[in-house]
């Protein structure tokens, strides 16, 4: 039986190491408009002023990429084989163990684009990995890859939620996925109950100003003193809402060499974290997403934990 263009693209995505792939027609995300505007109006984006800009672009990929016809969404597993050994050490989010996902995911998306151009049909396309105003989770949900959980992350029935999301927007019309994954959270509120700073203010709504990930990564200046003693030893990012999610019992270790941590990283003791100098920071996080907060930002976070 002859496979469609969409089927061939999905098969190639799996071959490249993606967990799954789904396709949507590039059109206006009408269902997300009101929720996005309300979230912004209430100031829940904190200092992330870039979220206020280009709101129409966030809702319509045709305004980002001229001639856009299809949005190809992919998931890439990052669940680690091992975690930090010292139970007292500051906790690093699992997504930051290895090489910065922006580079890894974009490289794979470019390979997928090359395959489409050479084997499917001539076209123009552009990969997106947090690099433009694209609502990753909304597009992945629309493509049938999962549903938005109460912690506001995408959850896959097959894979849980420890994965990165990326898109390839192309000017090629493709058969879109018609399936919609229903919300399987039910009455479960484990993520809401477990959030130490009570950042999940409603199902699917996170007040970034209270979120540990926002505080330790996005925020410039000093951390919010009102949240002192609530960080649960998190130094960069926070996985608590995902760690307690029953769907992540399905998470399996990734097979991506680029996501393997520096050999020394998971063995660091609390003392070694607290005394980390610039040289060690550069050695451990040379290619990591932790570089985003810079050495001074990480030391700020460590001081905040040390004061608790």
Buried (B, 14 or more C-beta within 10 A) or exposed (E): EEEEBBEBBBEBBEEBBBBBBBBBBBBEBEEBBEEBEEBBEEEBBBBBEEBEEEBEBBBBBBBBBEEBBBBBBBBBBBBBEEEBEBEEBBBBBBBBBBBBBBEBBBBBBBBBBEBBBEEBEEBBBBBBBEEBBBBBBBBBBBBBBBBBBBBBBBBBEEBBBBBBBBBBBBBBEBEBBEEEBEBEBEEBEBBBEBBBBEBBBEBBBBBBBBBBBBBBBBBEEEBBEEBEEBBBEBBBBBBBBBBBBBBBEBBEEBEBEBBBBBEEBBEBEBEEBBEBEEEBBEEBBEBBBBBBBEBEBBBBBBEBBEEE
